[in-house]
């Protein structure tokens, strides 16, 4: 059985956003594998995840689960005699054409009453979108030729504006000839709904664009100079990603007897993360040491 990443609330962003040419959950990094492993490990620790294992080409992180997620996992996989479920994400790095290609996978596991381990792999849009966002935040780039077939494309820059329980999206930039420009919006307008869907957060906004992609035209409500305005937008799609990632040279490190026995960057980051979690170092001290390690 394959499941999406568990949440304690209804699943959001339930359409694949960026679809790579291979269909895999993957991104490209300009740096060599050892540096990419360091970046991914640092990103895990930044998110308060634990790095459970790492090599020169692979890192596995455990993401904590809240009570609701743990309960849902137990209901799906186990019973009252099983251990609480644990959630893992693995990032595997290979070298392709001088750049690093990272593929993500994930699973949930628990131990049953008689010691046998039960595991189920994550799949589906929620896992894919979350893993792609994670790798992007760590410095990854989309593979050339990646398509965006499930979400309407507006061609605007946006920033969220919170208002009570809902949000709007203020337009900060506008591409000439884009779907939004042709519909008549202007920089400074605030989008309050798309295809009849209002949004509380970024996931809801992505869901509204997925809904908009299902029809040739769709409605969009905006605030223009503080006044509500209803517009009709002609559906358009984001063009295929065309940027080619160019490899960068590895950071030279002088090998001496003193540093030949040192732990890897990922291991050092894991140690720092534990020190921070145990309250032995501050966040500022952790950040300072992390910068030094990643620049090593």
C-alpha positions, 0 to 999 in steps of 0.5 A, a space after each residue: 500500500 502506498 500513501 501520501 504524507 500524512 497530515 492531521 488536516 484534509 489533504 491540500 495541493 492534491 495535484 502534481 505541480 512540477 512534473 519532471 521529464 522522468 516523472 520522478 520526484 527529483 531535482 538537479 544541484 550544481 554542486 558535487 554530491 558531497 556538498 549536496 549531502 551537506 545541504 540536504 542534511 542542513 535542511 533536515 536539521 533546520 526543519 527540526 528533523 533528525 538525520 538518521 544516516 548519511 553517506 557520500 551519496 545518500 541521506 535519510 531524515 526522520 520527520 517527527 509526527 504530531 499526535 494527529 499524524 501518529 494516530 492516523 498512521 496507527 489507524 492505517 498501518 497498525 493496531 493498539 499493540 503496535 509502536 507509534 509510527 515513524 516517518 522517514 525521507 531519503 534523498 539519493 544523489 547521483 552524478 549526471 553530466 557533471 551535476 548532481 541529480 537527487 531523487 526523493 523517496 519516503 515511507 512510514 514504518 512501525 513495529 507490530 506486537 511480535 517484532 515484525 516491522 511494517 512499512 508503507 511507501 509514500 506516493 502521490 501529489 502531496 508527497 511529491 510536492 512537499 519533497 520538491 519544495 524541500 529540495 528547492 529550499 535546499 538549493 535544487 533546480 528543476 530538471 530541464 523540460 519539467 512541465 506544469 500541466 495541472 495548475 493555471 499560470 497567472 504570470 504574476 509575482 505575489 505576496 500574501 496578505 492576511 485578513 482574519 481567517 483568510 488571505 489574499 494575494 497582493 500582486 507585486 509584479 506582472 508579466 506583459 501578455 500574461 493571463 492575469 495582464 490580459 484579464 486586466 489586473 494591475 500591480 497592487 491589486 489583491 486576489 481574493 479568490 480564484 475559480 470560486 475558491 478562497 484561500 487561507 494559505 499557500 496550499 489553498 492558493 495552489 488548489 485554486 490554480 488546480 481548480 482553475 486549470 480544469 476549464 478554459 476560462 475561470 473567475 477571479 475576484 480582486 480588490 482594486 483600490 480597495 473595491 471588489 472587482 470580478 474578472 474572467 481569466 483565460 486559462 494558460 499554463 506555465 511554460 516548460 522549465 528551460 534552464 540548464 543547471 551548470 556544474 560548479 567545481 567542488 570546494 577544494 579542501 586541503 587534506 591533512 592528518 588532522 582533518 582526514 579523520 574528521 566526521 563528514 559534514 552531514 555527521 557534524 551537522 547531526 551532532 550540532 542538531 542534537 546539541 541544539 535539541 538538548 539545549 547545550 547550544 543556542 540557535 545562533 551558535 548552531 547557525 554560526 557553526 552550520 555556516 562554517 561547516 557548509 563553507 568547509 
